């Protein structure tokens, strides 16, 4: 094991790597999407927390060009992020 990322306060339901931007996105039952730098994965620090969903995040996916990510939530919303 390299490291454990521990900034979520509840279950992690989804994550997505974006090699083009060296980022990892994670989302879970705490309604938070967290953006991590894969270059600095060893320090366990996140880049940003996004508190835009009102309920649990159930899925994350990057488009083929890896220039945006889509999040789905039990708040019945699909959101596009750049």
PDB file of N, CA, C and O in Angstrom:
ATOM      1  N   UNK A   1       0.837  -1.178   0.000  1.00  0.00           N
ATOM      2  CA  UNK A   1       0.000   0.000   0.000  1.00  0.00           C
ATOM      3  C   UNK A   1       0.884   1.244   0.000  1.00  0.00           C
ATOM      4  O   UNK A   1       1.895   1.294   0.701  1.00  0.00           O
ATOM      5  N   UNK A   2       0.503   2.239  -0.783  1.00  0.00           N
ATOM      6  CA  UNK A   2       1.245   3.504  -0.869  1.00  0.00           C
ATOM      7  C   UNK A   2       0.746   4.490   0.165  1.00  0.00           C
ATOM      8  O   UNK A   2       1.537   5.093   0.891  1.00  0.00           O
ATOM      9  N   UNK A   3      -0.593   4.660   0.235  1.00  0.00           N
ATOM     10  CA  UNK A   3      -1.156   5.649   1.142  1.00  0.00           C
ATOM     11  C   UNK A   3      -2.650   5.402   1.305  1.00  0.00           C
ATOM     12  O   UNK A   3      -3.258   4.692   0.504  1.00  0.00           O
ATOM     13  N   UNK A   4      -3.237   5.988   2.340  1.00  0.00           N
ATOM     14  CA  UNK A   4      -4.675   5.973   2.560  1.00  0.00           C
ATOM     15  C   UNK A   4      -5.152   7.418   2.616  1.00  0.00           C
ATOM     16  O   UNK A   4      -4.630   8.221   3.390  1.00  0.00           O
ATOM     17  N   UNK A   5      -6.139   7.744   1.800  1.00  0.00           N
ATOM     18  CA  UNK A   5      -6.698   9.099   1.779  1.00  0.00           C
ATOM     19  C   UNK A   5      -7.919   9.115   2.687  1.00  0.00           C
ATOM     20  O   UNK A   5      -8.821   8.294   2.524  1.00  0.00           O
ATOM     21  N   UNK A   6      -7.956  10.036   3.637  1.00  0.00           N
ATOM     22  CA  UNK A   6      -8.955   9.948   4.713  1.00  0.00           C
ATOM     23  C   UNK A   6      -9.816  11.196   4.893  1.00  0.00           C
ATOM     24  O   UNK A   6     -10.342  11.395   5.988  1.00  0.00           O
ATOM     25  N   UNK A   7      -9.983  12.021   3.914  1.00  0.00           N
ATOM     26  CA  UNK A   7     -10.727  13.273   4.096  1.00  0.00           C
ATOM     27  C   UNK A   7     -12.244  13.132   4.004  1.00  0.00           C
ATOM     28  O   UNK A   7     -12.961  14.052   4.397  1.00  0.00           O
ATOM     29  N   UNK A   8     -12.755  12.013   3.500  1.00  0.00           N
ATOM     30  CA  UNK A   8     -14.205  11.809   3.485  1.00  0.00           C
ATOM     31  C   UNK A   8     -14.677  11.457   4.887  1.00  0.00           C
ATOM     32  O   UNK A   8     -13.950  10.827   5.655  1.00  0.00           O
ATOM     33  N   UNK A   9     -15.902  11.869   5.218  1.00  0.00           N
ATOM     34  CA  UNK A   9     -16.482  11.622   6.541  1.00  0.00           C
ATOM     35  C   UNK A   9     -17.428  10.427   6.548  1.00  0.00           C
ATOM     36  O   UNK A   9     -17.986  10.090   7.592  1.00  0.00           O
ATOM     37  N   UNK A  10     -17.617   9.781   5.395  1.00  0.00           N
ATOM     38  CA  UNK A  10     -18.508   8.637   5.286  1.00  0.00           C
ATOM     39  C   UNK A  10     -18.032   7.762   4.127  1.00  0.00           C
ATOM     40  O   UNK A  10     -16.928   7.952   3.618  1.00  0.00           O
ATOM     41  N   UNK A  11     -18.856   6.813   3.712  1.00  0.00           N
ATOM     42  CA  UNK A  11     -18.487   5.877   2.649  1.00  0.00           C
ATOM     43  C   UNK A  11     -18.080   6.596   1.363  1.00  0.00           C
ATOM     44  O   UNK A  11     -18.693   7.595   0.987  1.00  0.00           O
ATOM     45  N   UNK A  12     -17.062   6.095   0.702  1.00  0.00           N
ATOM     46  CA  UNK A  12     -16.673   6.569  -0.625  1.00  0.00           C
ATOM     47  C   UNK A  12     -17.359   5.659  -1.637  1.00  0.00           C
ATOM     48  O   UNK A  12     -17.165   4.443  -1.617  1.00  0.00           O
ATOM     49  N   UNK A  13     -18.158   6.246  -2.521  1.00  0.00           N
ATOM     50  CA  UNK A  13     -18.930   5.472  -3.493  1.00  0.00           C
ATOM     51  C   UNK A  13     -18.323   5.443  -4.885  1.00  0.00           C
ATOM     52  O   UNK A  13     -18.581   4.515  -5.653  1.00  0.00           O
ATOM     53  N   UNK A  14     -17.522   6.442  -5.220  1.00  0.00           N
ATOM     54  CA  UNK A  14     -17.010   6.532  -6.587  1.00  0.00           C
ATOM     55  C   UNK A  14     -15.696   7.294  -6.607  1.00  0.00           C
ATOM     56  O   UNK A  14     -15.447   8.169  -5.777  1.00  0.00           O
ATOM     57  N   UNK A  15     -14.864   6.939  -7.572  1.00  0.00           N
ATOM     58  CA  UNK A  15     -13.648   7.712  -7.814  1.00  0.00           C
ATOM     59  C   UNK A  15     -13.286   7.603  -9.280  1.00  0.00           C
ATOM     60  O   UNK A  15     -13.668   6.649  -9.958  1.00  0.00           O
ATOM     61  N   UNK A  16     -12.552   8.581  -9.760  1.00  0.00           N
ATOM     62  CA  UNK A  16     -12.170   8.630 -11.169  1.00  0.00           C
ATOM     63  C   UNK A  16     -10.786   9.256 -11.293  1.00  0.00           C
ATOM     64  O   UNK A  16     -10.549  10.355 -10.791  1.00  0.00           O
ATOM     65  N   UNK A  17      -9.875   8.556 -11.960  1.00  0.00           N
ATOM     66  CA  UNK A  17      -8.554   9.104 -12.260  1.00  0.00           C
ATOM     67  C   UNK A  17      -8.604   9.862 -13.579  1.00  0.00           C
ATOM     68  O   UNK A  17      -9.270   9.442 -14.525  1.00  0.00           O
ATOM     69  N   UNK A  18      -7.898  10.977 -13.629  1.00  0.00           N
ATOM     70  CA  UNK A  18      -7.729  11.710 -14.883  1.00  0.00           C
ATOM     71  C   UNK A  18      -6.224  11.870 -15.109  1.00  0.00           C
ATOM     72  O   UNK A  18      -5.590  12.779 -14.573  1.00  0.00           O
ATOM     73  N   UNK A  19      -5.676  10.968 -15.912  1.00  0.00           N
ATOM     74  CA  UNK A  19      -4.233  10.946 -16.158  1.00  0.00           C
ATOM     75  C   UNK A  19      -3.747  12.246 -16.793  1.00  0.00           C
ATOM     76  O   UNK A  19      -2.655  12.721 -16.482  1.00  0.00           O
ATOM     77  N   UNK A  20      -4.551  12.816 -17.675  1.00  0.00           N
ATOM     78  CA  UNK A  20      -4.168  14.037 -18.400  1.00  0.00           C
ATOM     79  C   UNK A  20      -3.843  15.183 -17.446  1.00  0.00           C
ATOM     80  O   UNK A  20      -2.925  15.960 -17.707  1.00  0.00           O
ATOM     81  N   UNK A  21      -4.585  15.296 -16.345  1.00  0.00           N
ATOM     82  CA  UNK A  21      -4.394  16.398 -15.395  1.00  0.00           C
ATOM     83  C   UNK A  21      -3.789  15.933 -14.065  1.00  0.00           C
ATOM     84  O   UNK A  21      -3.670  16.723 -13.128  1.00  0.00           O
ATOM     85  N   UNK A  22      -3.409  14.657 -13.982  1.00  0.00           N
ATOM     86  CA  UNK A  22      -2.826  14.090 -12.759  1.00  0.00           C
ATOM     87  C   UNK A  22      -3.709  14.331 -11.537  1.00  0.00           C
ATOM     88  O   UNK A  22      -3.232  14.740 -10.479  1.00  0.00           O
ATOM     89  N   UNK A  23      -5.008  14.069 -11.704  1.00  0.00           N
ATOM     90  CA  UNK A  23      -5.935  14.263 -10.603  1.00  0.00           C
ATOM     91  C   UNK A  23      -6.770  13.007 -10.361  1.00  0.00           C
ATOM     92  O   UNK A  23      -6.978  12.186 -11.254  1.00  0.00           O
ATOM     93  N   UNK A  24      -7.236  12.892  -9.132  1.00  0.00           N
ATOM     94  CA  UNK A  24      -8.161  11.853  -8.723  1.00  0.00           C
ATOM     95  C   UNK A  24      -9.359  12.561  -8.117  1.00  0.00           C
ATOM     96  O   UNK A  24      -9.200  13.446  -7.276  1.00  0.00           O
ATOM     97  N   UNK A  25     -10.554  12.178  -8.536  1.00  0.00           N
ATOM     98  CA  UNK A  25     -11.787  12.711  -7.979  1.00  0.00           C
ATOM     99  C   UNK A  25     -12.434  11.603  -7.161  1.00  0.00           C
ATOM    100  O   UNK A  25     -12.468  10.453  -7.599  1.00  0.00           O
ATOM    101  N   UNK A  26     -12.947  11.931  -5.983  1.00  0.00           N
ATOM    102  CA  UNK A  26     -13.671  10.948  -5.178  1.00  0.00           C
ATOM    103  C   UNK A  26     -14.963  11.570  -4.683  1.00  0.00           C
ATOM    104  O   UNK A  26     -15.038  12.780  -4.467  1.00  0.00           O
ATOM    105  N   UNK A  27     -15.975  10.739  -4.503  1.00  0.00           N
ATOM    106  CA  UNK A  27     -17.261  11.216  -4.013  1.00  0.00           C
ATOM    107  C   UNK A  27     -17.922  10.155  -3.167  1.00  0.00           C
ATOM    108  O   UNK A  27     -17.708   8.961  -3.379  1.00  0.00           O
ATOM    109  N   UNK A  28     -18.736  10.587  -2.197  1.00  0.00           N
ATOM    110  CA  UNK A  28     -19.327   9.604  -1.313  1.00  0.00           C
ATOM    111  C   UNK A  28     -20.583  10.044  -0.603  1.00  0.00           C
ATOM    112  O   UNK A  28     -21.245  11.005  -0.997  1.00  0.00           O
ATOM    113  N   UNK A  29     -20.900   9.311   0.463  1.00  0.00           N
ATOM    114  CA  UNK A  29     -22.117   9.530   1.231  1.00  0.00           C
ATOM    115  C   UNK A  29     -22.105  10.829   2.027  1.00  0.00           C
ATOM    116  O   UNK A  29     -23.139  11.225   2.566  1.00  0.00           O
ATOM    117  N   UNK A  30     -20.967  11.495   2.112  1.00  0.00           N
ATOM    118  CA  UNK A  30     -20.898  12.794   2.799  1.00  0.00           C
ATOM    119  C   UNK A  30     -21.277  13.952   1.881  1.00  0.00           C
ATOM    120  O   UNK A  30     -21.173  15.112   2.277  1.00  0.00           O
ATOM    121  N   UNK A  31     -21.720  13.647   0.647  1.00  0.00           N
ATOM    122  CA  UNK A  31     -22.172  14.626  -0.363  1.00  0.00           C
ATOM    123  C   UNK A  31     -21.018  15.464  -0.917  1.00  0.00           C
ATOM    124  O   UNK A  31     -21.263  16.465  -1.591  1.00  0.00           O
ATOM    125  N   UNK A  32     -19.803  15.090  -0.658  1.00  0.00           N
ATOM    126  CA  UNK A  32     -18.632  15.891  -1.032  1.00  0.00           C
ATOM    127  C   UNK A  32     -17.860  15.215  -2.156  1.00  0.00           C
ATOM    128  O   UNK A  32     -17.644  14.003  -2.138  1.00  0.00           O
ATOM    129  N   UNK A  33     -17.447  16.023  -3.140  1.00  0.00           N
ATOM    130  CA  UNK A  33     -16.491  15.566  -4.142  1.00  0.00           C
ATOM    131  C   UNK A  33     -15.145  16.176  -3.762  1.00  0.00           C
ATOM    132  O   UNK A  33     -15.042  17.377  -3.516  1.00  0.00           O
ATOM    133  N   UNK A  34     -14.117  15.332  -3.719  1.00  0.00           N
ATOM    134  CA  UNK A  34     -12.784  15.806  -3.365  1.00  0.00           C
ATOM    135  C   UNK A  34     -11.861  15.608  -4.564  1.00  0.00           C
ATOM    136  O   UNK A  34     -11.880  14.563  -5.215  1.00  0.00           O
ATOM    137  N   UNK A  35     -11.057  16.628  -4.842  1.00  0.00           N
ATOM    138  CA  UNK A  35     -10.071  16.569  -5.924  1.00  0.00           C
ATOM    139  C   UNK A  35      -8.703  16.414  -5.285  1.00  0.00           C
ATOM    140  O   UNK A  35      -8.317  17.186  -4.407  1.00  0.00           O
ATOM    141  N   UNK A  36      -7.975  15.399  -5.740  1.00  0.00           N
ATOM    142  CA  UNK A  36      -6.648  15.082  -5.219  1.00  0.00           C
ATOM    143  C   UNK A  36      -5.627  15.184  -6.342  1.00  0.00           C
ATOM    144  O   UNK A  36      -5.963  14.948  -7.502  1.00  0.00           O
ATOM    145  N   UNK A  37      -4.396  15.530  -6.020  1.00  0.00           N
ATOM    146  CA  UNK A  37      -3.295  15.493  -6.985  1.00  0.00           C
ATOM    147  C   UNK A  37      -2.652  14.116  -6.909  1.00  0.00           C
ATOM    148  O   UNK A  37      -2.220  13.692  -5.837  1.00  0.00           O
ATOM    149  N   UNK A  38      -2.585  13.410  -8.045  1.00  0.00           N
ATOM    150  CA  UNK A  38      -1.936  12.095  -8.036  1.00  0.00           C
ATOM    151  C   UNK A  38      -0.414  12.224  -7.955  1.00  0.00           C
ATOM    152  O   UNK A  38       0.277  11.261  -7.620  1.00  0.00           O
ATOM    153  N   UNK A  39       0.098  13.397  -8.256  1.00  0.00           N
ATOM    154  CA  UNK A  39       1.543  13.629  -8.128  1.00  0.00           C
ATOM    155  C   UNK A  39       1.927  13.706  -6.653  1.00  0.00           C
ATOM    156  O   UNK A  39       3.013  13.277  -6.264  1.00  0.00           O
ATOM    157  N   UNK A  40       1.036  14.251  -5.844  1.00  0.00           N
ATOM    158  CA  UNK A  40       1.315  14.409  -4.410  1.00  0.00           C
ATOM    159  C   UNK A  40       0.492  13.441  -3.571  1.00  0.00           C
ATOM    160  O   UNK A  40       0.140  13.757  -2.434  1.00  0.00           O
ATOM    161  N   UNK A  41       0.182  12.274  -4.110  1.00  0.00           N
ATOM    162  CA  UNK A  41      -0.670  11.308  -3.424  1.00  0.00           C
ATOM    163  C   UNK A  41      -0.051  10.832  -2.106  1.00  0.00           C
ATOM    164  O   UNK A  41      -0.773  10.444  -1.187  1.00  0.00           O
ATOM    165  N   UNK A  42       1.258  10.860  -2.013  1.00  0.00           N
ATOM    166  CA  UNK A  42       1.921  10.381  -0.800  1.00  0.00           C
ATOM    167  C   UNK A  42       1.688  11.274   0.409  1.00  0.00           C
ATOM    168  O   UNK A  42       1.749  10.798   1.543  1.00  0.00           O
ATOM    169  N   UNK A  43       1.422  12.567   0.192  1.00  0.00           N
ATOM    170  CA  UNK A  43       1.215  13.451   1.343  1.00  0.00           C
ATOM    171  C   UNK A  43      -0.228  13.414   1.849  1.00  0.00           C
ATOM    172  O   UNK A  43      -0.505  13.936   2.929  1.00  0.00           O
ATOM    173  N   UNK A  44      -1.154  12.811   1.096  1.00  0.00           N
ATOM    174  CA  UNK A  44      -2.527  12.640   1.544  1.00  0.00           C
ATOM    175  C   UNK A  44      -3.351  13.902   1.600  1.00  0.00           C
ATOM    176  O   UNK A  44      -4.443  13.895   2.169  1.00  0.00           O
ATOM    177  N   UNK A  45      -2.866  14.987   1.026  1.00  0.00           N
ATOM    178  CA  UNK A  45      -3.601  16.249   1.046  1.00  0.00           C
ATOM    179  C   UNK A  45      -4.410  16.419  -0.233  1.00  0.00           C
ATOM    180  O   UNK A  45      -3.960  16.059  -1.322  1.00  0.00           O
ATOM    181  N   UNK A  46      -5.598  16.968  -0.086  1.00  0.00           N
ATOM    182  CA  UNK A  46      -6.455  17.197  -1.240  1.00  0.00           C
ATOM    183  C   UNK A  46      -6.223  18.599  -1.805  1.00  0.00           C
ATOM    184  O   UNK A  46      -5.683  19.475  -1.131  1.00  0.00           O
ATOM    185  N   UNK A  47      -6.646  18.791  -3.060  1.00  0.00           N
ATOM    186  CA  UNK A  47      -6.563  20.098  -3.712  1.00  0.00           C
ATOM    187  C   UNK A  47      -7.778  20.945  -3.346  1.00  0.00           C
ATOM    188  O   UNK A  47      -7.657  22.128  -3.031  1.00  0.00           O
ATOM    189  N   UNK A  48      -8.964  20.308  -3.393  1.00  0.00           N
ATOM    190  CA  UNK A  48     -10.196  21.075  -3.189  1.00  0.00           C
ATOM    191  C   UNK A  48     -11.330  20.133  -2.795  1.00  0.00           C
ATOM    192  O   UNK A  48     -11.378  18.983  -3.231  1.00  0.00           O
ATOM    193  N   UNK A  49     -12.245  20.642  -1.962  1.00  0.00           N
ATOM    194  CA  UNK A  49     -13.488  19.946  -1.657  1.00  0.00           C
ATOM    195  C   UNK A  49     -14.627  20.730  -2.287  1.00  0.00           C
ATOM    196  O   UNK A  49     -14.663  21.958  -2.207  1.00  0.00           O
ATOM    197  N   UNK A  50     -15.563  20.013  -2.918  1.00  0.00           N
ATOM    198  CA  UNK A  50     -16.713  20.636  -3.562  1.00  0.00           C
ATOM    199  C   UNK A  50     -17.985  20.158  -2.852  1.00  0.00           C
ATOM    200  O   UNK A  50     -18.257  18.959  -2.783  1.00  0.00           O
ATOM    201  N   UNK A  51     -18.749  21.107  -2.331  1.00  0.00           N
ATOM    202  CA  UNK A  51     -19.942  20.833  -1.532  1.00  0.00           C
ATOM    203  C   UNK A  51     -21.216  21.189  -2.303  1.00  0.00           C
ATOM    204  O   UNK A  51     -22.117  21.805  -1.734  1.00  0.00           O
ATOM    205  N   UNK A  52     -21.310  20.825  -3.554  1.00  0.00           N
ATOM    206  CA  UNK A  52     -22.419  21.284  -4.391  1.00  0.00           C
ATOM    207  C   UNK A  52     -23.606  20.325  -4.420  1.00  0.00           C
ATOM    208  O   UNK A  52     -24.729  20.759  -4.678  1.00  0.00           O
ATOM    209  N   UNK A  53     -23.395  19.042  -4.164  1.00  0.00           N
ATOM    210  CA  UNK A  53     -24.507  18.093  -4.158  1.00  0.00           C
ATOM    211  C   UNK A  53     -25.205  18.124  -2.800  1.00  0.00           C
ATOM    212  O   UNK A  53     -24.570  18.335  -1.767  1.00  0.00           O
ATOM    213  N   UNK A  54     -26.510  17.912  -2.819  1.00  0.00           N
ATOM    214  CA  UNK A  54     -27.317  17.948  -1.590  1.00  0.00           C
ATOM    215  C   UNK A  54     -27.475  16.576  -0.945  1.00  0.00           C
ATOM    216  O   UNK A  54     -27.883  16.471   0.211  1.00  0.00           O
ATOM    217  N   UNK A  55     -27.146  15.513  -1.707  1.00  0.00           N
ATOM    218  CA  UNK A  55     -27.216  14.140  -1.182  1.00  0.00           C
ATOM    219  C   UNK A  55     -25.994  13.370  -1.649  1.00  0.00           C
ATOM    220  O   UNK A  55     -25.097  13.928  -2.281  1.00  0.00           O
ATOM    221  N   UNK A  56     -25.968  12.086  -1.333  1.00  0.00           N
ATOM    222  CA  UNK A  56     -24.815  11.242  -1.614  1.00  0.00           C
ATOM    223  C   UNK A  56     -24.425  11.241  -3.083  1.00  0.00           C
ATOM    224  O   UNK A  56     -25.285  11.216  -3.963  1.00  0.00           O
ATOM    225  N   UNK A  57     -23.124  11.268  -3.342  1.00  0.00           N
ATOM    226  CA  UNK A  57     -22.605  11.158  -4.706  1.00  0.00           C
ATOM    227  C   UNK A  57     -22.485   9.676  -5.021  1.00  0.00           C
ATOM    228  O   UNK A  57     -21.840   8.924  -4.291  1.00  0.00           O
ATOM    229  N   UNK A  58     -23.111   9.268  -6.112  1.00  0.00           N
ATOM    230  CA  UNK A  58     -23.156   7.844  -6.446  1.00  0.00           C
ATOM    231  C   UNK A  58     -22.236   7.453  -7.593  1.00  0.00           C
ATOM    232  O   UNK A  58     -21.868   6.284  -7.711  1.00  0.00           O
ATOM    233  N   UNK A  59     -21.851   8.415  -8.451  1.00  0.00           N
ATOM    234  CA  UNK A  59     -20.972   8.067  -9.563  1.00  0.00           C
ATOM    235  C   UNK A  59     -20.180   9.285 -10.038  1.00  0.00           C
ATOM    236  O   UNK A  59     -20.619  10.429  -9.921  1.00  0.00           O
ATOM    237  N   UNK A  60     -19.009   8.995 -10.571  1.00  0.00           N
ATOM    238  CA  UNK A  60     -18.127  10.001 -11.174  1.00  0.00           C
ATOM    239  C   UNK A  60     -17.546   9.389 -12.440  1.00  0.00           C
ATOM    240  O   UNK A  60     -17.145   8.226 -12.446  1.00  0.00           O
ATOM    241  N   UNK A  61     -17.503  10.175 -13.512  1.00  0.00           N
ATOM    242  CA  UNK A  61     -16.899   9.689 -14.751  1.00  0.00           C
ATOM    243  C   UNK A  61     -16.294  10.863 -15.518  1.00  0.00           C
ATOM    244  O   UNK A  61     -16.857  11.957 -15.550  1.00  0.00           O
ATOM    245  N   UNK A  62     -15.156  10.619 -16.124  1.00  0.00           N
ATOM    246  CA  UNK A  62     -14.500  11.623 -16.970  1.00  0.00           C
ATOM    247  C   UNK A  62     -14.847  11.341 -18.430  1.00  0.00           C
ATOM    248  O   UNK A  62     -15.028  10.189 -18.825  1.00  0.00           O
ATOM    249  N   UNK A  63     -14.937  12.400 -19.218  1.00  0.00           N
ATOM    250  CA  UNK A  63     -15.157  12.194 -20.648  1.00  0.00           C
ATOM    251  C   UNK A  63     -13.856  11.693 -21.288  1.00  0.00           C
ATOM    252  O   UNK A  63     -12.801  11.704 -20.654  1.00  0.00           O
ATOM    253  N   UNK A  64     -13.940  11.265 -22.519  1.00  0.00           N
ATOM    254  CA  UNK A  64     -12.795  10.671 -23.217  1.00  0.00           C
ATOM    255  C   UNK A  64     -11.599  11.611 -23.300  1.00  0.00           C
ATOM    256  O   UNK A  64     -10.458  11.169 -23.166  1.00  0.00           O
ATOM    257  N   UNK A  65     -11.838  12.882 -23.516  1.00  0.00           N
ATOM    258  CA  UNK A  65     -10.749  13.861 -23.627  1.00  0.00           C
ATOM    259  C   UNK A  65     -10.203  14.279 -22.266  1.00  0.00           C
ATOM    260  O   UNK A  65      -9.195  14.983 -22.191  1.00  0.00           O
ATOM    261  N   UNK A  66     -10.853  13.854 -21.202  1.00  0.00           N
ATOM    262  CA  UNK A  66     -10.463  14.172 -19.826  1.00  0.00           C
ATOM    263  C   UNK A  66     -10.364  15.672 -19.570  1.00  0.00           C
ATOM    264  O   UNK A  66      -9.456  16.133 -18.878  1.00  0.00           O
ATOM    265  N   UNK A  67     -11.309  16.434 -20.136  1.00  0.00           N
ATOM    266  CA  UNK A  67     -11.311  17.868 -19.857  1.00  0.00           C
ATOM    267  C   UNK A  67     -12.512  18.276 -19.009  1.00  0.00           C
ATOM    268  O   UNK A  67     -12.649  19.449 -18.661  1.00  0.00           O
ATOM    269  N   UNK A  68     -13.390  17.317 -18.671  1.00  0.00           N
ATOM    270  CA  UNK A  68     -14.411  17.565 -17.659  1.00  0.00           C
ATOM    271  C   UNK A  68     -14.821  16.243 -17.020  1.00  0.00           C
ATOM    272  O   UNK A  68     -14.568  15.162 -17.551  1.00  0.00           O
ATOM    273  N   UNK A  69     -15.461  16.369 -15.870  1.00  0.00           N
ATOM    274  CA  UNK A  69     -15.929  15.192 -15.139  1.00  0.00           C
ATOM    275  C   UNK A  69     -17.416  15.377 -14.854  1.00  0.00           C
ATOM    276  O   UNK A  69     -17.893  16.503 -14.712  1.00  0.00           O
ATOM    277  N   UNK A  70     -18.137  14.276 -14.774  1.00  0.00           N
ATOM    278  CA  UNK A  70     -19.569  14.291 -14.512  1.00  0.00           C
ATOM    279  C   UNK A  70     -19.817  13.579 -13.189  1.00  0.00           C
ATOM    280  O   UNK A  70     -19.286  12.496 -12.945  1.00  0.00           O
ATOM    281  N   UNK A  71     -20.631  14.200 -12.336  1.00  0.00           N
ATOM    282  CA  UNK A  71     -20.991  13.565 -11.063  1.00  0.00           C
ATOM    283  C   UNK A  71     -22.497  13.340 -11.026  1.00  0.00           C
ATOM    284  O   UNK A  71     -23.280  14.171 -11.485  1.00  0.00           O
ATOM    285  N   UNK A  72     -22.881  12.198 -10.468  1.00  0.00           N
ATOM    286  CA  UNK A  72     -24.285  11.882 -10.277  1.00  0.00           C
ATOM    287  C   UNK A  72     -24.549  11.688  -8.794  1.00  0.00           C
ATOM    288  O   UNK A  72     -23.694  11.194  -8.059  1.00  0.00           O
ATOM    289  N   UNK A  73     -25.753  12.086  -8.355  1.00  0.00           N
ATOM    290  CA  UNK A  73     -26.056  12.072  -6.933  1.00  0.00           C
ATOM    291  C   UNK A  73     -27.484  11.634  -6.683  1.00  0.00           C
ATOM    292  O   UNK A  73     -28.336  11.701  -7.568  1.00  0.00           O
ATOM    293  N   UNK A  74     -27.733  11.182  -5.455  1.00  0.00           N
ATOM    294  CA  UNK A  74     -29.096  10.846  -5.035  1.00  0.00           C
ATOM    295  C   UNK A  74     -29.962  12.086  -4.852  1.00  0.00           C
ATOM    296  O   UNK A  74     -31.134  11.963  -4.497  1.00  0.00           O
ATOM    297  N   UNK A  75     -29.413  13.280  -5.085  1.00  0.00           N
ATOM    298  CA  UNK A  75     -30.229  14.496  -5.087  1.00  0.00           C
ATOM    299  C   UNK A  75     -30.915  14.689  -6.443  1.00  0.00           C
ATOM    300  O   UNK A  75     -31.531  15.725  -6.694  1.00  0.00           O
ATOM    301  N   UNK A  76     -30.803  13.681  -7.311  1.00  0.00           N
ATOM    302  CA  UNK A  76     -31.431  13.650  -8.640  1.00  0.00           C
ATOM    303  C   UNK A  76     -30.779  14.600  -9.632  1.00  0.00           C
ATOM    304  O   UNK A  76     -31.402  14.984 -10.622  1.00  0.00           O
ATOM    305  N   UNK A  77     -29.534  14.984  -9.379  1.00  0.00           N
ATOM    306  CA  UNK A  77     -28.815  15.893 -10.274  1.00  0.00           C
ATOM    307  C   UNK A  77     -27.597  15.222 -10.883  1.00  0.00           C
ATOM    308  O   UNK A  77     -26.922  14.414 -10.245  1.00  0.00           O
ATOM    309  N   UNK A  78     -27.337  15.576 -12.124  1.00  0.00           N
ATOM    310  CA  UNK A  78     -26.091  15.237 -12.817  1.00  0.00           C
ATOM    311  C   UNK A  78     -25.392  16.551 -13.077  1.00  0.00           C
ATOM    312  O   UNK A  78     -25.961  17.459 -13.683  1.00  0.00           O
ATOM    313  N   UNK A  79     -24.144  16.653 -12.613  1.00  0.00           N
ATOM    314  CA  UNK A  79     -23.426  17.924 -12.744  1.00  0.00           C
ATOM    315  C   UNK A  79     -22.149  17.718 -13.552  1.00  0.00           C
ATOM    316  O   UNK A  79     -21.482  16.689 -13.447  1.00  0.00           O
ATOM    317  N   UNK A  80     -21.830  18.723 -14.359  1.00  0.00           N
ATOM    318  CA  UNK A  80     -20.645  18.716 -15.217  1.00  0.00           C
ATOM    319  C   UNK A  80     -19.631  19.696 -14.653  1.00  0.00           C
ATOM    320  O   UNK A  80     -19.968  20.836 -14.335  1.00  0.00           O
ATOM    321  N   UNK A  81     -18.387  19.246 -14.532  1.00  0.00           N
ATOM    322  CA  UNK A  81     -17.316  20.047 -13.909  1.00  0.00           C
ATOM    323  C   UNK A  81     -16.144  20.182 -14.857  1.00  0.00           C
ATOM    324  O   UNK A  81     -15.776  19.231 -15.547  1.00  0.00           O
ATOM    325  N   UNK A  82     -15.570  21.347 -14.888  1.00  0.00           N
ATOM    326  CA  UNK A  82     -14.378  21.613 -15.682  1.00  0.00           C
ATOM    327  C   UNK A  82     -13.275  22.113 -14.796  1.00  0.00           C
ATOM    328  O   UNK A  82     -12.178  22.397 -15.277  1.00  0.00           O
TER     329      UNK A  82
END
